[in-house]
Amino acid sequence: MLRLNVASIKVWTFLMVALLVADAAASVASGADASYSRPQLLLEPAELAKPDVAGRYTILDVRSEEAFAEQRIPGARWVDHGLWAKAFGDGDDAEQWGQRIGELGIANGSKVVLYDDSQMKNAARIWWILRYWGVSDARLLNGGWKAWQTAELPTADGQPTEVTAVKFEPEKRRDWLATKSDILGALNGVRKLQIIDSRSEGEFCGTAGLSNKRAGAIPSAKHLEWSDLVDAETHRFKSAVELRQIFNNAGIDLNRPTATHCQSGGRASVMVFGFELMGASQIQNYYRGWSEWGNEEATPIEPGQKSAKNEPAKD
C-alpha cells in the first residue's frame, strides 16, 4: 500500500488548490461571457466581420450622419437617433413606426445588429425601440464602433447603397414600457415594482437638475448609473460575473418586476439591455422618465441618498 507522509500530503493539497484557483481564474478571464443568460444579445466584431454572418443581418449605424458618411461598417444603414428618440413619445403611433422601420429594410423576422460610438447608449435606445415594436431578433455589437476600429476590421465610406423599403407590421410590446401611472401605482402599493434610477448620482441626489423644474429621485428608487454596466475604455459590456456583482451591490433583484428610468429613455435602455442580458424577464423602461416626472407639480420626489460624484450625461 502506498503511504504518504504529512509533508507529501501538504504539497499535494497545495498543488490541487493552486490548480483549482488557476482554472477558475482562467474561466473568468476567457469564458465569463458564456454565463450571460442571453449571450445572443451581443455580437462580437470578429463574428460580424465574416461575410456570411454579416449577410444575415441588417446593420444599423447609430452615430452621427457625418461619422457614418466618413467611415462605417460595410453594409451599414444610418439611423437618425435624435429623430427616433423624440418620435417615440408614448409608443402609440404604430402606423408611423411600421413605415419608419420598414424604410430601413427591416421586415418582420429580420435579424438586426446595432452599433454606436457613445458607449452603447444610443444603440441601446434604438435596440429598445425596435424590440418594443416587435423586432424580436435585435442585438448590439459588443464594444460598438470603438471595438470595430480597435480590431482594425474593414470599413466603407462614400455614398451608401440605397435601401429598398419593405413592409413591417408592428407588434407592440406594451409590457416593455412603463408609464407615470405604473410608477405611481407602485408607490401606492397597487403594483409590486422595483424602481431603478439609471441617471448620474448628481441627478439622483438632486444636485444636478439639468433643465427640469424639480430635481431629486422617485421615492424608493434604487440607484445604478447606466455607465457602470459598460467598460469605459473598451465600450464592451462587463462580464456576467461583474454585472452580477454590480447589481447585487446596488441591492437590485433581477427576478423582481422592475421599471428603470433616466431623463428621456436612452440611459435606461442600457439598463434594460443589461437586465435582459442577465436573464431578467420583467424589466420595463419608463421612457418619459425625469423629463415627465421632474416637470410635474404633484409627482412625489425625494433626494437620493448617495453623494454626487459624476457629471450628468445627456440622453
VENCOR-V223708 format. One record per residue. N is the residue number from 1. PHI is phi in whole degrees, -180 to 180 (* if undefined). PSI is psi as a letter, one per 20 degrees, with the letter a starting at -180 (NA if undefined). D_LAST is the distance of its C-alpha to the last C-alpha in Angstrom with 2 decimals. Layout:
n=N phi=PHI psi=PSI d_last=D_LAST
n=N phi=PHI psi=PSI d_last=D_LAST
//
This chain:
n=1 phi=* psi=p d_last=71.90
n=2 phi=-74 psi=p d_last=69.23
n=3 phi=-117 psi=p d_last=68.81
n=4 phi=-113 psi=p d_last=65.90
n=5 phi=-82 psi=r d_last=66.33
n=6 phi=-59 psi=h d_last=63.80
n=7 phi=-63 psi=g d_last=62.55
n=8 phi=-65 psi=g d_last=61.91
n=9 phi=-63 psi=g d_last=60.01
n=10 phi=-65 psi=g d_last=57.76
n=11 phi=-65 psi=g d_last=57.06
n=12 phi=-62 psi=g d_last=56.40
n=13 phi=-63 psi=g d_last=54.01
n=14 phi=-62 psi=g d_last=52.13
n=15 phi=-64 psi=g d_last=51.76
n=16 phi=-64 psi=g d_last=50.54
n=17 phi=-63 psi=g d_last=47.88
n=18 phi=-62 psi=g d_last=46.75
n=19 phi=-64 psi=g d_last=46.52
n=20 phi=-64 psi=g d_last=44.48
n=21 phi=-64 psi=g d_last=42.01
n=22 phi=-64 psi=g d_last=41.72
n=23 phi=-65 psi=g d_last=41.23
n=24 phi=-64 psi=g d_last=38.46
n=25 phi=-65 psi=g d_last=36.70
n=26 phi=-65 psi=h d_last=37.04
n=27 phi=-65 psi=g d_last=35.64
n=28 phi=-66 psi=g d_last=32.51
n=29 phi=-69 psi=g d_last=32.14
n=30 phi=-105 psi=h d_last=32.83
n=31 phi=-130 psi=j d_last=32.26
n=32 phi=-63 psi=h d_last=29.73
n=33 phi=-62 psi=h d_last=27.35
n=34 phi=-66 psi=i d_last=30.24
n=35 phi=-92 psi=j d_last=29.79
n=36 phi=-59 psi=q d_last=26.42
n=37 phi=-70 psi=h d_last=27.38
n=38 phi=-130 psi=m d_last=25.66
n=39 phi=-63 psi=h d_last=25.79
n=40 phi=-67 psi=i d_last=25.82
n=41 phi=-73 psi=i d_last=22.05
n=42 phi=-114 psi=p d_last=21.87
n=43 phi=-118 psi=p d_last=23.80
n=44 phi=-81 psi=q d_last=25.10
n=45 phi=-55 psi=g d_last=25.20
n=46 phi=-62 psi=h d_last=28.99
n=47 phi=-74 psi=g d_last=29.36
n=48 phi=-66 psi=h d_last=27.35
n=49 phi=-69 psi=i d_last=29.42
n=50 phi=-76 psi=p d_last=32.52
n=51 phi=-55 psi=h d_last=33.44
n=52 phi=-70 psi=h d_last=34.67
n=53 phi=-78 psi=g d_last=31.40
n=54 phi=-57 psi=h d_last=29.16
n=55 phi=-67 psi=i d_last=31.40
n=56 phi=-90 psi=i d_last=30.49
n=57 phi=-119 psi=q d_last=26.76
n=58 phi=-89 psi=o d_last=24.61
n=59 phi=-98 psi=p d_last=22.33
n=60 phi=-112 psi=p d_last=18.93
n=61 phi=-98 psi=o d_last=17.25
n=62 phi=-109 psi=k d_last=13.47
n=63 phi=-92 psi=a d_last=13.57
n=64 phi=-70 psi=q d_last=14.32
n=65 phi=-64 psi=h d_last=17.56
n=66 phi=-66 psi=g d_last=19.35
n=67 phi=-64 psi=h d_last=18.73
n=68 phi=-61 psi=g d_last=19.85
n=69 phi=-67 psi=h d_last=22.96
n=70 phi=-72 psi=g d_last=23.88
n=71 phi=-166 psi=p d_last=23.86
n=72 phi=-156 psi=r d_last=22.75
n=73 phi=-73 psi=p d_last=24.09
n=74 phi=-53 psi=p d_last=27.25
n=75 phi=86 psi=i d_last=26.96
n=76 phi=-71 psi=q d_last=23.17
n=77 phi=-117 psi=q d_last=21.83
n=78 phi=-84 psi=p d_last=18.82
n=79 phi=-114 psi=p d_last=16.03
n=80 phi=-81 psi=n d_last=14.17
n=81 phi=-59 psi=g d_last=10.58
n=82 phi=-60 psi=g d_last=9.68
n=83 phi=-64 psi=g d_last=12.77
n=84 phi=-63 psi=g d_last=12.32
n=85 phi=-60 psi=g d_last=8.94
n=86 phi=-79 psi=h d_last=10.86
n=87 phi=-73 psi=h d_last=14.16
n=88 phi=-61 psi=g d_last=13.82
n=89 phi=57 psi=c d_last=14.56
n=90 phi=-95 psi=j d_last=16.98
n=91 phi=70 psi=k d_last=17.76
n=92 phi=-115 psi=i d_last=21.22
n=93 phi=-86 psi=m d_last=21.90
n=94 phi=-63 psi=g d_last=23.53
n=95 phi=-61 psi=g d_last=25.64
n=96 phi=-65 psi=h d_last=22.91
n=97 phi=-72 psi=h d_last=20.86
n=98 phi=-61 psi=g d_last=24.12
n=99 phi=-68 psi=g d_last=24.70
n=100 phi=-62 psi=g d_last=21.25
n=101 phi=-71 psi=g d_last=21.45
n=102 phi=-63 psi=h d_last=25.14
n=103 phi=-65 psi=i d_last=24.65
n=104 phi=-88 psi=j d_last=23.13
n=105 phi=80 psi=j d_last=26.41
n=106 phi=-95 psi=o d_last=25.14
n=107 phi=-108 psi=r d_last=27.89
n=108 phi=-62 psi=p d_last=28.37
n=109 phi=99 psi=i d_last=29.16
n=110 phi=-67 psi=q d_last=27.33
n=111 phi=-99 psi=p d_last=25.91
n=112 phi=-128 psi=p d_last=22.46
n=113 phi=-130 psi=p d_last=20.77
n=114 phi=-122 psi=q d_last=17.35
n=115 phi=-145 psi=q d_last=16.19
n=116 phi=-147 psi=a d_last=13.64
n=117 phi=-126 psi=k d_last=13.64
n=118 phi=-123 psi=l d_last=10.31
n=119 phi=59 psi=k d_last=11.90
n=120 phi=79 psi=i d_last=11.70
n=121 phi=-68 psi=g d_last=8.01
n=122 phi=-71 psi=h d_last=8.03
n=123 phi=-63 psi=h d_last=11.64
n=124 phi=-65 psi=h d_last=11.27
n=125 phi=-63 psi=g d_last=9.40
n=126 phi=-65 psi=h d_last=12.28
n=127 phi=-57 psi=g d_last=14.68
n=128 phi=-65 psi=g d_last=14.00
n=129 phi=-62 psi=g d_last=14.50
n=130 phi=-62 psi=g d_last=17.61
n=131 phi=-65 psi=h d_last=18.93
n=132 phi=-60 psi=h d_last=18.56
n=133 phi=-90 psi=j d_last=20.67
n=134 phi=104 psi=j d_last=23.21
n=135 phi=-82 psi=n d_last=22.66
n=136 phi=-78 psi=h d_last=24.15
n=137 phi=-109 psi=m d_last=24.38
n=138 phi=-124 psi=p d_last=20.93
n=139 phi=-144 psi=r d_last=20.03
n=140 phi=-108 psi=q d_last=17.97
n=141 phi=-77 psi=o d_last=19.70
n=142 phi=-65 psi=o d_last=19.93
n=143 phi=93 psi=i d_last=18.70
n=144 phi=59 psi=b d_last=17.41
n=145 phi=-62 psi=h d_last=18.60
n=146 phi=-62 psi=g d_last=19.46
n=147 phi=-66 psi=h d_last=21.84
n=148 phi=-64 psi=g d_last=23.36
n=149 phi=-68 psi=g d_last=24.13
n=150 phi=-59 psi=h d_last=25.40
n=151 phi=-81 psi=i d_last=27.77
n=152 phi=54 psi=l d_last=28.93
n=153 phi=-87 psi=r d_last=28.80
n=154 phi=-60 psi=q d_last=29.72
n=155 phi=-131 psi=r d_last=27.47
n=156 phi=-127 psi=q d_last=27.97
n=157 phi=-145 psi=a d_last=27.54
n=158 phi=75 psi=a d_last=28.82
n=159 phi=-72 psi=p d_last=28.88
n=160 phi=-74 psi=q d_last=27.46
n=161 phi=-66 psi=p d_last=29.73
n=162 phi=-65 psi=p d_last=29.50
n=163 phi=-94 psi=p d_last=28.06
n=164 phi=-89 psi=p d_last=30.32
n=165 phi=-67 psi=q d_last=28.73
n=166 phi=-129 psi=r d_last=29.83
n=167 phi=-84 psi=p d_last=30.03
n=168 phi=-127 psi=p d_last=27.39
n=169 phi=-99 psi=o d_last=28.15
n=170 phi=-63 psi=p d_last=25.13
n=171 phi=-126 psi=n d_last=25.82
n=172 phi=-61 psi=p d_last=23.35
n=173 phi=-104 psi=m d_last=22.43
n=174 phi=-61 psi=h d_last=22.07
n=175 phi=-70 psi=i d_last=22.39
n=176 phi=-89 psi=i d_last=18.91
n=177 phi=-116 psi=p d_last=17.39
n=178 phi=-103 psi=q d_last=17.79
n=179 phi=-117 psi=r d_last=18.28
n=180 phi=-58 psi=h d_last=18.91
n=181 phi=-62 psi=h d_last=22.54
n=182 phi=-63 psi=g d_last=22.11
n=183 phi=-67 psi=g d_last=20.62
n=184 phi=-62 psi=h d_last=23.39
n=185 phi=-61 psi=h d_last=25.88
n=186 phi=-66 psi=g d_last=24.99
n=187 phi=-68 psi=h d_last=25.43
n=188 phi=-92 psi=j d_last=28.70
n=189 phi=84 psi=j d_last=29.99
n=190 phi=-74 psi=h d_last=29.99
n=191 phi=-124 psi=q d_last=27.72
n=192 phi=-92 psi=o d_last=27.53
n=193 phi=-140 psi=p d_last=23.86
n=194 phi=-83 psi=p d_last=22.16
n=195 phi=-107 psi=p d_last=18.86
n=196 phi=-117 psi=p d_last=16.30
n=197 phi=-94 psi=o d_last=13.61
n=198 phi=-96 psi=j d_last=10.98
n=199 phi=-80 psi=a d_last=9.47
n=200 phi=-73 psi=r d_last=11.28
n=201 phi=-63 psi=h d_last=14.95
n=202 phi=-62 psi=g d_last=14.88
n=203 phi=-66 psi=g d_last=12.73
n=204 phi=-61 psi=g d_last=14.88
n=205 phi=-84 psi=i d_last=18.01
n=206 phi=89 psi=j d_last=17.35
n=207 phi=-92 psi=i d_last=17.75
n=208 phi=-131 psi=n d_last=14.33
n=209 phi=-93 psi=i d_last=13.68
n=210 phi=52 psi=c d_last=11.22
n=211 phi=-106 psi=j d_last=12.70
n=212 phi=-78 psi=q d_last=13.69
n=213 phi=-68 psi=h d_last=17.44
n=214 phi=-132 psi=q d_last=17.74
n=215 phi=-123 psi=q d_last=16.40
n=216 phi=134 psi=b d_last=17.26
n=217 phi=-136 psi=q d_last=17.13
n=218 phi=-71 psi=p d_last=18.51
n=219 phi=-52 psi=p d_last=22.10
n=220 phi=77 psi=i d_last=22.97
n=221 phi=-67 psi=q d_last=19.43
n=222 phi=-96 psi=q d_last=19.44
n=223 phi=-107 psi=p d_last=16.88
n=224 phi=-150 psi=o d_last=15.69
n=225 phi=-70 psi=p d_last=12.69
n=226 phi=-52 psi=h d_last=11.00
n=227 phi=-69 psi=i d_last=12.08
n=228 phi=-67 psi=i d_last=15.60
n=229 phi=-87 psi=i d_last=16.08
n=230 phi=-122 psi=p d_last=15.81
n=231 phi=-69 psi=p d_last=18.30
n=232 phi=-65 psi=h d_last=16.82
n=233 phi=-84 psi=g d_last=19.74
n=234 phi=-97 psi=i d_last=20.17
n=235 phi=66 psi=j d_last=16.74
n=236 phi=-88 psi=q d_last=18.92
n=237 phi=-67 psi=q d_last=18.53
n=238 phi=-66 psi=r d_last=20.91
n=239 phi=-64 psi=r d_last=24.29
n=240 phi=-60 psi=h d_last=25.23
n=241 phi=-61 psi=g d_last=27.34
n=242 phi=-67 psi=g d_last=24.55
n=243 phi=-62 psi=g d_last=22.09
n=244 phi=-61 psi=g d_last=24.92
n=245 phi=-68 psi=h d_last=25.65
n=246 phi=-63 psi=g d_last=22.09
n=247 phi=-64 psi=g d_last=21.95
n=248 phi=-62 psi=g d_last=25.49
n=249 phi=-63 psi=h d_last=24.87
n=250 phi=-87 psi=i d_last=22.12
n=251 phi=73 psi=k d_last=24.66
n=252 phi=-98 psi=p d_last=22.82
n=253 phi=-102 psi=o d_last=25.17
n=254 phi=-67 psi=i d_last=24.05
n=255 phi=-92 psi=i d_last=26.88
n=256 phi=-90 psi=q d_last=25.88
n=257 phi=-58 psi=p d_last=24.13
n=258 phi=-137 psi=q d_last=20.53
n=259 phi=-125 psi=p d_last=17.46
n=260 phi=-119 psi=q d_last=14.12
n=261 phi=-146 psi=r d_last=11.16
n=262 phi=-139 psi=c d_last=8.05
n=263 phi=-84 psi=g d_last=6.71
n=264 phi=-150 psi=k d_last=6.32
n=265 phi=103 psi=h d_last=7.16
n=266 phi=-72 psi=g d_last=5.24
n=267 phi=-65 psi=h d_last=6.31
n=268 phi=-64 psi=h d_last=9.24
n=269 phi=-65 psi=h d_last=10.21
n=270 phi=-64 psi=g d_last=11.06
n=271 phi=-65 psi=g d_last=13.12
n=272 phi=-59 psi=g d_last=14.77
n=273 phi=-61 psi=g d_last=15.68
n=274 phi=-61 psi=g d_last=17.16
n=275 phi=-61 psi=g d_last=19.14
n=276 phi=-62 psi=g d_last=20.40
n=277 phi=-58 psi=h d_last=21.36
n=278 phi=-91 psi=j d_last=23.40
n=279 phi=98 psi=j d_last=25.11
n=280 phi=-65 psi=q d_last=23.67
n=281 phi=-119 psi=i d_last=24.61
n=282 phi=-132 psi=m d_last=23.27
n=283 phi=-123 psi=p d_last=19.49
n=284 phi=-122 psi=q d_last=17.38
n=285 phi=-105 psi=o d_last=13.76
n=286 phi=-80 psi=n d_last=13.65
n=287 phi=-62 psi=g d_last=11.11
n=288 phi=-70 psi=h d_last=11.39
n=289 phi=47 psi=b d_last=11.00
n=290 phi=-71 psi=h d_last=11.18
n=291 phi=-63 psi=h d_last=10.65
n=292 phi=-97 psi=g d_last=14.01
n=293 phi=-61 psi=g d_last=15.58
n=294 phi=-83 psi=j d_last=15.16
n=295 phi=-119 psi=j d_last=16.51
n=296 phi=-110 psi=q d_last=19.63
n=297 phi=-81 psi=h d_last=22.85
n=298 phi=-100 psi=i d_last=24.27
n=299 phi=-69 psi=p d_last=21.64
n=300 phi=-69 psi=p d_last=22.79
n=301 phi=-139 psi=q d_last=20.89
n=302 phi=-142 psi=q d_last=22.08
n=303 phi=-72 psi=p d_last=21.05
n=304 phi=-67 psi=r d_last=19.98
n=305 phi=-99 psi=j d_last=22.75
n=306 phi=-94 psi=q d_last=21.30
n=307 phi=-83 psi=p d_last=21.59
n=308 phi=-72 psi=p d_last=18.57
n=309 phi=-144 psi=i d_last=18.43
n=310 phi=-120 psi=q d_last=14.94
n=311 phi=-77 psi=q d_last=12.83
n=312 phi=-68 psi=q d_last=9.43
n=313 phi=-99 psi=p d_last=6.49
n=314 phi=-86 psi=q d_last=3.77
n=315 phi=-132 psi=NA d_last=0.00
//
